[in-house]
């Protein structure tokens, strides 16, 4: 089992290095693991093209790396890619957004609808507010217009 995970780590690193090389981007790829995921960190100069607008290129790169690794191993491990700390900054932004929405919903006793966002961002907000006794959350809408609504508890 450990050998398969180490093999996935090597594949993820090699594929990331190949892709950024083909894009003409100079970057350093470091791979590590935590309890649940394989974490790939890409650092370097001028990585904006690799992140893309609102992280869309980063999301696509992560999706492709996950597909490649899933086909190479029977062991399912999620591969999370971060570029120049983008995911950390994004998590900080989502945490702040969730806290402000919960505060507003609780203070005004009215629902607060957040901007439409991708699935993993909605999941993060739901998770962050799950333990906040003041509010509950739900997702509404379809496709790219799906958004979270923060609802005050009575």
VMD Tcl script that builds the backbone (N, CA, C; Angstrom):
set m [mol new atoms 462]
animate dup $m
set s [atomselect $m all]
$s set {name element resname resid chain x y z} {
  {N N UNK 1 A 0.819 -1.189 0.000}
  {CA C UNK 1 A 0.000 0.000 0.000}
  {C C UNK 1 A 0.869 1.260 0.000}
  {N N UNK 2 A 1.874 1.316 0.848}
  {CA C UNK 2 A 2.779 2.461 0.899}
  {C C UNK 2 A 3.490 2.644 -0.441}
  {N N UNK 3 A 3.850 1.538 -1.062}
  {CA C UNK 3 A 4.546 1.606 -2.346}
  {C C UNK 3 A 3.664 2.254 -3.402}
  {N N UNK 4 A 2.374 1.917 -3.407}
  {CA C UNK 4 A 1.451 2.516 -4.375}
  {C C UNK 4 A 1.330 4.018 -4.160}
  {N N UNK 5 A 1.251 4.449 -2.925}
  {CA C UNK 5 A 1.132 5.873 -2.628}
  {C C UNK 5 A 2.409 6.604 -3.045}
  {N N UNK 6 A 3.560 6.012 -2.751}
  {CA C UNK 6 A 4.824 6.615 -3.163}
  {C C UNK 6 A 4.909 6.692 -4.679}
  {N N UNK 7 A 4.401 5.677 -5.367}
  {CA C UNK 7 A 4.387 5.680 -6.828}
  {C C UNK 7 A 3.487 6.803 -7.360}
  {N N UNK 8 A 2.327 6.985 -6.727}
  {CA C UNK 8 A 1.441 8.093 -7.115}
  {C C UNK 8 A 2.121 9.445 -6.916}
  {N N UNK 9 A 2.875 9.563 -5.848}
  {CA C UNK 9 A 3.582 10.813 -5.579}
  {C C UNK 9 A 4.609 11.100 -6.672}
  {N N UNK 10 A 5.324 10.062 -7.089}
  {CA C UNK 10 A 6.320 10.216 -8.154}
  {C C UNK 10 A 5.645 10.577 -9.471}
  {N N UNK 11 A 4.538 9.918 -9.777}
  {CA C UNK 11 A 3.802 10.201 -11.019}
  {C C UNK 11 A 3.273 11.632 -11.004}
  {N N UNK 12 A 2.668 12.040 -9.900}
  {CA C UNK 12 A 2.122 13.399 -9.803}
  {C C UNK 12 A 3.216 14.436 -10.016}
  {N N UNK 13 A 4.368 14.224 -9.401}
  {CA C UNK 13 A 5.467 15.165 -9.553}
  {C C UNK 13 A 5.960 15.192 -10.997}
  {N N UNK 14 A 6.147 14.027 -11.596}
  {CA C UNK 14 A 6.659 13.959 -12.967}
  {C C UNK 14 A 5.698 14.612 -13.959}
  {N N UNK 15 A 4.416 14.351 -13.804}
  {CA C UNK 15 A 3.428 14.921 -14.731}
  {C C UNK 15 A 3.363 16.435 -14.572}
  {N N UNK 16 A 3.358 16.918 -13.339}
  {CA C UNK 16 A 3.349 18.370 -13.109}
  {C C UNK 16 A 4.591 19.023 -13.724}
  {N N UNK 17 A 5.747 18.424 -13.503}
  {CA C UNK 17 A 6.978 18.977 -14.060}
  {C C UNK 17 A 6.927 18.996 -15.585}
  {N N UNK 18 A 6.410 17.953 -16.175}
  {CA C UNK 18 A 6.310 17.870 -17.637}
  {C C UNK 18 A 5.365 18.952 -18.168}
  {N N UNK 19 A 4.197 19.079 -17.557}
  {CA C UNK 19 A 3.212 20.060 -18.022}
  {C C UNK 19 A 3.741 21.480 -17.898}
  {N N UNK 20 A 4.310 21.834 -16.744}
  {CA C UNK 20 A 4.788 23.213 -16.603}
  {C C UNK 20 A 5.989 23.460 -17.524}
  {N N UNK 21 A 6.782 22.427 -17.752}
  {CA C UNK 21 A 7.895 22.552 -18.695}
  {C C UNK 21 A 7.396 22.807 -20.106}
  {N N UNK 22 A 6.370 22.063 -20.528}
  {CA C UNK 22 A 5.796 22.250 -21.857}
  {C C UNK 22 A 5.146 23.621 -22.012}
  {N N UNK 23 A 4.680 24.184 -20.893}
  {CA C UNK 23 A 4.096 25.522 -20.931}
  {C C UNK 23 A 5.166 26.613 -20.924}
  {N N UNK 24 A 6.419 26.206 -20.774}
  {CA C UNK 24 A 7.502 27.176 -20.749}
  {C C UNK 24 A 7.604 27.931 -19.439}
  {N N UNK 25 A 7.103 27.326 -18.379}
  {CA C UNK 25 A 7.120 27.950 -17.061}
  {C C UNK 25 A 8.208 27.304 -16.220}
  {N N UNK 26 A 9.005 28.134 -15.573}
  {CA C UNK 26 A 10.018 27.609 -14.672}
  {C C UNK 26 A 9.421 27.518 -13.279}
  {N N UNK 27 A 9.403 26.322 -12.750}
  {CA C UNK 27 A 8.841 26.133 -11.418}
  {C C UNK 27 A 9.451 24.924 -10.748}
  {N N UNK 28 A 9.324 24.905 -9.456}
  {CA C UNK 28 A 9.836 23.793 -8.654}
  {C C UNK 28 A 8.630 23.054 -8.074}
  {N N UNK 29 A 8.602 21.724 -8.256}
  {CA C UNK 29 A 7.484 20.912 -7.790}
  {C C UNK 29 A 7.933 20.093 -6.587}
  {N N UNK 30 A 7.187 20.241 -5.488}
  {CA C UNK 30 A 7.462 19.472 -4.269}
  {C C UNK 30 A 6.207 18.691 -3.913}
  {N N UNK 31 A 6.376 17.403 -3.602}
  {CA C UNK 31 A 5.235 16.539 -3.290}
  {C C UNK 31 A 5.410 15.978 -1.885}
  {N N UNK 32 A 4.315 16.010 -1.130}
  {CA C UNK 32 A 4.301 15.394 0.202}
  {C C UNK 32 A 2.914 14.821 0.415}
  {N N UNK 33 A 2.726 14.158 1.522}
  {CA C UNK 33 A 1.395 13.626 1.808}
  {C C UNK 33 A 0.985 13.964 3.224}
  {N N UNK 34 A -0.323 14.046 3.403}
  {CA C UNK 34 A -0.855 14.161 4.749}
  {C C UNK 34 A -1.709 12.923 4.972}
  {N N UNK 35 A -2.548 12.934 5.973}
  {CA C UNK 35 A -3.325 11.745 6.312}
  {C C UNK 35 A -4.213 11.273 5.170}
  {N N UNK 36 A -4.798 12.208 4.437}
  {CA C UNK 36 A -5.797 11.832 3.432}
  {C C UNK 36 A -5.385 12.070 1.992}
  {N N UNK 37 A -4.519 13.034 1.752}
  {CA C UNK 37 A -4.251 13.480 0.391}
  {C C UNK 37 A -2.767 13.460 0.056}
  {N N UNK 38 A -2.505 13.563 -1.240}
  {CA C UNK 38 A -1.159 13.835 -1.735}
  {C C UNK 38 A -1.151 15.316 -2.085}
  {N N UNK 39 A -0.204 16.041 -1.535}
  {CA C UNK 39 A -0.141 17.487 -1.719}
  {C C UNK 39 A 1.011 17.841 -2.649}
  {N N UNK 40 A 0.703 18.577 -3.702}
  {CA C UNK 40 A 1.706 19.012 -4.663}
  {C C UNK 40 A 1.800 20.523 -4.563}
  {N N UNK 41 A 2.999 21.023 -4.295}
  {CA C UNK 41 A 3.208 22.464 -4.194}
  {C C UNK 41 A 4.153 22.889 -5.310}
  {N N UNK 42 A 3.698 23.855 -6.106}
  {CA C UNK 42 A 4.511 24.378 -7.190}
  {C C UNK 42 A 4.901 25.803 -6.836}
  {N N UNK 43 A 6.199 26.068 -6.869}
  {CA C UNK 43 A 6.680 27.407 -6.562}
  {C C UNK 43 A 7.562 27.890 -7.703}
  {N N UNK 44 A 7.742 29.186 -7.769}
  {CA C UNK 44 A 8.571 29.771 -8.815}
  {C C UNK 44 A 8.133 31.180 -9.108}
  {N N UNK 45 A 8.619 31.706 -10.219}
  {CA C UNK 45 A 8.306 33.065 -10.634}
  {C C UNK 45 A 7.237 33.046 -11.720}
  {N N UNK 46 A 6.435 34.079 -11.773}
  {CA C UNK 46 A 5.441 34.250 -12.843}
  {C C UNK 46 A 4.563 33.025 -13.045}
  {N N UNK 47 A 3.899 32.599 -11.992}
  {CA C UNK 47 A 3.046 31.410 -12.054}
  {C C UNK 47 A 1.579 31.749 -12.290}
  {N N UNK 48 A 1.297 33.019 -12.533}
  {CA C UNK 48 A -0.086 33.444 -12.751}
  {C C UNK 48 A -0.772 32.692 -13.874}
  {N N UNK 49 A -0.052 32.419 -14.966}
  {CA C UNK 49 A -0.637 31.693 -16.080}
  {C C UNK 49 A -1.047 30.281 -15.654}
  {N N UNK 50 A -0.288 29.715 -14.750}
  {CA C UNK 50 A -0.584 28.364 -14.277}
  {C C UNK 50 A -1.774 28.351 -13.314}
  {N N UNK 51 A -2.007 29.450 -12.621}
  {CA C UNK 51 A -3.162 29.563 -11.728}
  {C C UNK 51 A -4.406 29.880 -12.548}
  {N N UNK 52 A -4.288 30.830 -13.461}
  {CA C UNK 52 A -5.415 31.210 -14.304}
  {C C UNK 52 A -6.391 32.114 -13.580}
  {N N UNK 53 A -7.368 32.569 -14.329}
  {CA C UNK 53 A -8.374 33.476 -13.764}
  {C C UNK 53 A -9.236 32.723 -12.755}
  {N N UNK 54 A -9.314 33.238 -11.549}
  {CA C UNK 54 A -10.069 32.616 -10.449}
  {C C UNK 54 A -9.641 31.172 -10.192}
  {N N UNK 55 A -8.390 30.852 -10.511}
  {CA C UNK 55 A -7.868 29.510 -10.234}
  {C C UNK 55 A -8.343 28.427 -11.188}
  {N N UNK 56 A -8.947 28.810 -12.306}
  {CA C UNK 56 A -9.512 27.811 -13.219}
  {C C UNK 56 A -8.443 26.923 -13.849}
  {N N UNK 57 A -7.296 27.480 -14.231}
  {CA C UNK 57 A -6.232 26.660 -14.812}
  {C C UNK 57 A -5.679 25.710 -13.754}
  {N N UNK 58 A -5.514 26.199 -12.555}
  {CA C UNK 58 A -5.075 25.353 -11.438}
  {C C UNK 58 A -6.057 24.209 -11.208}
  {N N UNK 59 A -7.345 24.515 -11.219}
  {CA C UNK 59 A -8.361 23.471 -11.041}
  {C C UNK 59 A -8.282 22.424 -12.152}
  {N N UNK 60 A -8.077 22.880 -13.378}
  {CA C UNK 60 A -7.964 21.948 -14.510}
  {C C UNK 60 A -6.718 21.088 -14.385}
  {N N UNK 61 A -5.604 21.698 -14.003}
  {CA C UNK 61 A -4.368 20.944 -13.806}
  {C C UNK 61 A -4.570 19.881 -12.728}
  {N N UNK 62 A -5.205 20.254 -11.643}
  {CA C UNK 62 A -5.461 19.306 -10.558}
  {C C UNK 62 A -6.355 18.166 -11.040}
  {N N UNK 63 A -7.371 18.494 -11.823}
  {CA C UNK 63 A -8.281 17.481 -12.358}
  {C C UNK 63 A -7.523 16.497 -13.249}
  {N N UNK 64 A -6.679 17.008 -14.127}
  {CA C UNK 64 A -5.922 16.150 -15.042}
  {C C UNK 64 A -4.962 15.251 -14.269}
  {N N UNK 65 A -4.260 15.803 -13.309}
  {CA C UNK 65 A -3.311 15.013 -12.508}
  {C C UNK 65 A -4.060 13.914 -11.753}
  {N N UNK 66 A -5.223 14.234 -11.209}
  {CA C UNK 66 A -6.021 13.220 -10.514}
  {C C UNK 66 A -6.474 12.117 -11.465}
  {N N UNK 67 A -6.874 12.484 -12.678}
  {CA C UNK 67 A -7.276 11.470 -13.665}
  {C C UNK 67 A -6.119 10.539 -14.019}
  {N N UNK 68 A -4.970 11.122 -14.285}
  {CA C UNK 68 A -3.793 10.321 -14.652}
  {C C UNK 68 A -3.428 9.373 -13.519}
  {N N UNK 69 A -3.386 9.874 -12.316}
  {CA C UNK 69 A -3.000 9.040 -11.170}
  {C C UNK 69 A -4.049 7.968 -10.877}
  {N N UNK 70 A -5.318 8.282 -11.080}
  {CA C UNK 70 A -6.374 7.289 -10.838}
  {C C UNK 70 A -6.242 6.117 -11.797}
  {N N UNK 71 A -5.793 6.378 -13.009}
  {CA C UNK 71 A -5.633 5.306 -14.001}
  {C C UNK 71 A -4.386 4.466 -13.757}
  {N N UNK 72 A -3.439 5.010 -13.006}
  {CA C UNK 72 A -2.169 4.323 -12.771}
  {C C UNK 72 A -2.174 3.464 -11.517}
  {N N UNK 73 A -3.209 3.605 -10.673}
  {CA C UNK 73 A -3.187 2.898 -9.396}
  {C C UNK 73 A -4.593 2.520 -8.955}
  {N N UNK 74 A -4.678 1.416 -8.260}
  {CA C UNK 74 A -5.963 1.013 -7.688}
  {C C UNK 74 A -6.228 1.763 -6.381}
  {N N UNK 75 A -5.190 2.346 -5.804}
  {CA C UNK 75 A -5.303 3.096 -4.555}
  {C C UNK 75 A -5.827 4.490 -4.855}
  {N N UNK 76 A -6.963 4.837 -4.283}
  {CA C UNK 76 A -7.564 6.153 -4.504}
  {C C UNK 76 A -7.020 7.154 -3.486}
  {N N UNK 77 A -6.292 8.113 -3.979}
  {CA C UNK 77 A -5.789 9.213 -3.161}
  {C C UNK 77 A -6.060 10.495 -3.917}
  {N N UNK 78 A -6.621 11.462 -3.242}
  {CA C UNK 78 A -6.875 12.756 -3.870}
  {C C UNK 78 A -5.570 13.522 -3.934}
  {N N UNK 79 A -5.331 14.153 -5.064}
  {CA C UNK 79 A -4.141 14.959 -5.254}
  {C C UNK 79 A -4.565 16.424 -5.252}
  {N N UNK 80 A -3.996 17.174 -4.328}
  {CA C UNK 80 A -4.324 18.588 -4.181}
  {C C UNK 80 A -3.101 19.397 -4.608}
  {N N UNK 81 A -3.312 20.261 -5.582}
  {CA C UNK 81 A -2.211 21.075 -6.092}
  {C C UNK 81 A -2.375 22.507 -5.603}
  {N N UNK 82 A -1.284 23.067 -5.114}
  {CA C UNK 82 A -1.252 24.476 -4.738}
  {C C UNK 82 A -0.115 25.133 -5.507}
  {N N UNK 83 A -0.350 26.340 -5.935}
  {CA C UNK 83 A 0.662 27.079 -6.683}
  {C C UNK 83 A 0.907 28.403 -5.974}
  {N N UNK 84 A 2.141 28.567 -5.511}
  {CA C UNK 84 A 2.567 29.809 -4.865}
  {C C UNK 84 A 1.617 30.238 -3.741}
  {N N UNK 85 A 1.083 29.275 -2.995}
  {CA C UNK 85 A 0.222 29.586 -1.864}
  {C C UNK 85 A -1.186 30.027 -2.232}
  {N N UNK 86 A -1.588 29.842 -3.486}
  {CA C UNK 86 A -2.913 30.297 -3.936}
  {C C UNK 86 A -4.032 29.642 -3.132}
  {N N UNK 87 A -3.968 28.322 -2.948}
  {CA C UNK 87 A -5.030 27.615 -2.218}
  {C C UNK 87 A -5.126 28.107 -0.776}
  {N N UNK 88 A -4.002 28.381 -0.144}
  {CA C UNK 88 A -4.010 28.898 1.231}
  {C C UNK 88 A -4.710 30.255 1.282}
  {N N UNK 89 A -4.366 31.130 0.340}
  {CA C UNK 89 A -5.017 32.443 0.300}
  {C C UNK 89 A -6.510 32.292 0.028}
  {N N UNK 90 A -6.845 31.343 -0.838}
  {CA C UNK 90 A -8.251 31.098 -1.153}
  {C C UNK 90 A -8.994 30.584 0.085}
  {N N UNK 91 A -8.372 29.687 0.838}
  {CA C UNK 91 A -8.987 29.160 2.060}
  {C C UNK 91 A -9.190 30.281 3.077}
  {N N UNK 92 A -8.220 31.160 3.208}
  {CA C UNK 92 A -8.363 32.305 4.113}
  {C C UNK 92 A -9.535 33.181 3.685}
  {N N UNK 93 A -9.674 33.412 2.384}
  {CA C UNK 93 A -10.767 34.225 1.846}
  {C C UNK 93 A -12.116 33.564 2.117}
  {N N UNK 94 A -12.201 32.245 1.904}
  {CA C UNK 94 A -13.455 31.531 2.141}
  {C C UNK 94 A -13.821 31.524 3.621}
  {N N UNK 95 A -12.827 31.368 4.480}
  {CA C UNK 95 A -13.063 31.388 5.923}
  {C C UNK 95 A -13.608 32.746 6.343}
  {N N UNK 96 A -13.005 33.800 5.827}
  {CA C UNK 96 A -13.472 35.155 6.140}
  {C C UNK 96 A -14.889 35.376 5.608}
  {N N UNK 97 A -15.162 34.923 4.380}
  {CA C UNK 97 A -16.485 35.070 3.769}
  {C C UNK 97 A -17.544 34.333 4.588}
  {N N UNK 98 A -17.220 33.115 5.028}
  {CA C UNK 98 A -18.165 32.317 5.807}
  {C C UNK 98 A -18.473 33.001 7.137}
  {N N UNK 99 A -17.433 33.486 7.799}
  {CA C UNK 99 A -17.618 34.144 9.097}
  {C C UNK 99 A -18.478 35.404 8.956}
  {N N UNK 100 A -18.174 36.217 7.948}
  {CA C UNK 100 A -18.956 37.453 7.747}
  {C C UNK 100 A -20.417 37.141 7.426}
  {N N UNK 101 A -20.647 36.104 6.587}
  {CA C UNK 101 A -22.021 35.743 6.220}
  {C C UNK 101 A -22.786 35.248 7.446}
  {N N UNK 102 A -22.134 34.436 8.279}
  {CA C UNK 102 A -22.781 33.944 9.497}
  {C C UNK 102 A -23.077 35.092 10.451}
  {N N UNK 103 A -22.127 35.996 10.603}
  {CA C UNK 103 A -22.336 37.169 11.468}
  {C C UNK 103 A -23.506 38.003 10.969}
  {N N UNK 104 A -23.551 38.257 9.658}
  {CA C UNK 104 A -24.618 39.076 9.079}
  {C C UNK 104 A -25.982 38.402 9.215}
  {N N UNK 105 A -26.042 37.105 8.897}
  {CA C UNK 105 A -27.309 36.375 8.994}
  {C C UNK 105 A -27.814 36.359 10.426}
  {N N UNK 106 A -26.912 36.149 11.361}
  {CA C UNK 106 A -27.280 36.105 12.768}
  {C C UNK 106 A -27.734 37.485 13.275}
  {N N UNK 107 A -27.027 38.521 12.884}
  {CA C UNK 107 A -27.356 39.873 13.357}
  {C C UNK 107 A -28.652 40.399 12.745}
  {N N UNK 108 A -28.865 40.139 11.468}
  {CA C UNK 108 A -30.041 40.692 10.779}
  {C C UNK 108 A -31.236 39.749 10.803}
  {N N UNK 109 A -31.013 38.509 11.234}
  {CA C UNK 109 A -32.060 37.474 11.245}
  {C C UNK 109 A -32.663 37.273 9.845}
  {N N UNK 110 A -31.822 37.449 8.831}
  {CA C UNK 110 A -32.276 37.210 7.456}
  {C C UNK 110 A -31.239 36.388 6.705}
  {N N UNK 111 A -31.691 35.744 5.633}
  {CA C UNK 111 A -30.817 34.894 4.839}
  {C C UNK 111 A -29.772 35.733 4.107}
  {N N UNK 112 A -28.591 35.143 3.955}
  {CA C UNK 112 A -27.517 35.790 3.212}
  {C C UNK 112 A -27.102 34.842 2.094}
  {N N UNK 113 A -27.264 35.305 0.849}
  {CA C UNK 113 A -26.872 34.504 -0.308}
  {C C UNK 113 A -25.462 34.896 -0.724}
  {N N UNK 114 A -24.594 33.904 -0.848}
  {CA C UNK 114 A -23.223 34.162 -1.274}
  {C C UNK 114 A -23.132 34.074 -2.798}
  {N N UNK 115 A -22.042 34.551 -3.331}
  {CA C UNK 115 A -21.816 34.512 -4.769}
  {C C UNK 115 A -21.760 33.053 -5.253}
  {N N UNK 116 A -22.142 32.794 -6.494}
  {CA C UNK 116 A -21.994 31.436 -7.032}
  {C C UNK 116 A -20.525 31.021 -6.983}
  {N N UNK 117 A -20.290 29.746 -6.689}
  {CA C UNK 117 A -18.915 29.254 -6.580}
  {C C UNK 117 A -18.853 27.777 -6.929}
  {N N UNK 118 A -17.649 27.286 -7.234}
  {CA C UNK 118 A -17.481 25.864 -7.566}
  {C C UNK 118 A -17.801 24.953 -6.379}
  {N N UNK 119 A -18.005 23.699 -6.686}
  {CA C UNK 119 A -18.394 22.693 -5.698}
  {C C UNK 119 A -17.474 22.666 -4.483}
  {N N UNK 120 A -16.158 22.577 -4.705}
  {CA C UNK 120 A -15.247 22.428 -3.567}
  {C C UNK 120 A -15.250 23.664 -2.677}
  {N N UNK 121 A -15.520 24.845 -3.244}
  {CA C UNK 121 A -15.612 26.039 -2.410}
  {C C UNK 121 A -16.896 26.023 -1.588}
  {N N UNK 122 A -17.998 25.582 -2.203}
  {CA C UNK 122 A -19.251 25.455 -1.436}
  {C C UNK 122 A -19.073 24.436 -0.319}
  {N N UNK 123 A -18.454 23.323 -0.629}
  {CA C UNK 123 A -18.202 22.290 0.385}
  {C C UNK 123 A -17.406 22.879 1.554}
  {N N UNK 124 A -16.407 23.681 1.236}
  {CA C UNK 124 A -15.579 24.299 2.280}
  {C C UNK 124 A -16.413 25.208 3.170}
  {N N UNK 125 A -17.261 26.042 2.566}
  {CA C UNK 125 A -18.103 26.956 3.351}
  {C C UNK 125 A -19.082 26.166 4.220}
  {N N UNK 126 A -19.726 25.146 3.623}
  {CA C UNK 126 A -20.640 24.307 4.414}
  {C C UNK 126 A -19.895 23.713 5.605}
  {N N UNK 127 A -18.697 23.197 5.372}
  {CA C UNK 127 A -17.906 22.575 6.436}
  {C C UNK 127 A -17.532 23.581 7.516}
  {N N UNK 128 A -17.136 24.780 7.095}
  {CA C UNK 128 A -16.741 25.808 8.060}
  {C C UNK 128 A -17.902 26.232 8.955}
  {N N UNK 129 A -19.102 26.284 8.391}
  {CA C UNK 129 A -20.253 26.771 9.157}
  {C C UNK 129 A -21.057 25.656 9.826}
  {N N UNK 130 A -20.669 24.424 9.590}
  {CA C UNK 130 A -21.391 23.281 10.154}
  {C C UNK 130 A -21.456 23.337 11.681}
  {N N UNK 131 A -20.424 23.837 12.312}
  {CA C UNK 131 A -20.392 23.880 13.782}
  {C C UNK 131 A -20.886 25.197 14.355}
  {N N UNK 132 A -21.241 26.141 13.494}
  {CA C UNK 132 A -21.753 27.433 13.961}
  {C C UNK 132 A -23.234 27.269 14.293}
  {N N UNK 133 A -23.566 27.287 15.562}
  {CA C UNK 133 A -24.943 27.044 16.031}
  {C C UNK 133 A -25.915 28.164 15.657}
  {N N UNK 134 A -25.378 29.291 15.237}
  {CA C UNK 134 A -26.239 30.427 14.897}
  {C C UNK 134 A -26.918 30.278 13.541}
  {N N UNK 135 A -26.313 29.466 12.644}
  {CA C UNK 135 A -26.798 29.402 11.264}
  {C C UNK 135 A -26.801 27.980 10.719}
  {N N UNK 136 A -27.557 27.806 9.635}
  {CA C UNK 136 A -27.485 26.589 8.815}
  {C C UNK 136 A -27.224 27.050 7.381}
  {N N UNK 137 A -26.778 26.139 6.552}
  {CA C UNK 137 A -26.485 26.493 5.163}
  {C C UNK 137 A -27.169 25.520 4.222}
  {N N UNK 138 A -27.440 26.011 3.020}
  {CA C UNK 138 A -27.924 25.139 1.956}
  {C C UNK 138 A -27.418 25.699 0.634}
  {N N UNK 139 A -27.359 24.817 -0.363}
  {CA C UNK 139 A -26.980 25.246 -1.701}
  {C C UNK 139 A -28.239 25.332 -2.540}
  {N N UNK 140 A -28.282 26.338 -3.393}
  {CA C UNK 140 A -29.428 26.481 -4.285}
  {C C UNK 140 A -28.931 26.912 -5.657}
  {N N UNK 141 A -29.751 26.671 -6.668}
  {CA C UNK 141 A -29.385 27.031 -8.028}
  {C C UNK 141 A -28.834 25.833 -8.774}
  {N N UNK 142 A -28.519 26.059 -10.032}
  {CA C UNK 142 A -28.033 24.979 -10.894}
  {C C UNK 142 A -26.718 25.381 -11.553}
  {N N UNK 143 A -25.891 24.378 -11.811}
  {CA C UNK 143 A -24.667 24.580 -12.582}
  {C C UNK 143 A -23.762 25.642 -12.006}
  {N N UNK 144 A -23.290 26.526 -12.874}
  {CA C UNK 144 A -22.360 27.571 -12.460}
  {C C UNK 144 A -23.023 28.655 -11.614}
  {N N UNK 145 A -24.333 28.633 -11.546}
  {CA C UNK 145 A -25.065 29.624 -10.736}
  {C C UNK 145 A -25.375 29.100 -9.334}
  {N N UNK 146 A -24.913 27.890 -8.998}
  {CA C UNK 146 A -25.188 27.307 -7.680}
  {C C UNK 146 A -24.458 28.114 -6.614}
  {N N UNK 147 A -25.195 28.455 -5.552}
  {CA C UNK 147 A -24.639 29.286 -4.500}
  {C C UNK 147 A -25.098 28.793 -3.131}
  {N N UNK 148 A -24.437 29.275 -2.119}
  {CA C UNK 148 A -24.783 28.948 -0.735}
  {C C UNK 148 A -25.671 30.045 -0.174}
  {N N UNK 149 A -26.666 29.612 0.602}
  {CA C UNK 149 A -27.492 30.542 1.358}
  {C C UNK 149 A -27.262 30.231 2.830}
  {N N UNK 150 A -26.898 31.266 3.585}
  {CA C UNK 150 A -26.690 31.137 5.025}
  {C C UNK 150 A -27.979 31.596 5.707}
  {N N UNK 151 A -28.561 30.695 6.507}
  {CA C UNK 151 A -29.863 30.930 7.106}
  {C C UNK 151 A -29.709 31.020 8.629}
  {N N UNK 152 A -30.238 32.086 9.230}
  {CA C UNK 152 A -30.119 32.207 10.687}
  {C C UNK 152 A -31.028 31.183 11.380}
  {N N UNK 153 A -30.536 30.621 12.466}
  {CA C UNK 153 A -31.365 29.744 13.296}
  {C C UNK 153 A -32.196 30.620 14.228}
  {N N UNK 154 A -33.338 30.155 14.591}
  {CA C UNK 154 A -34.259 30.947 15.434}
  {C C UNK 154 A -33.676 31.283 16.759}
}
mol reanalyze $m
mol bondsrecalc $m
mol representation Tube
mol addrep $m
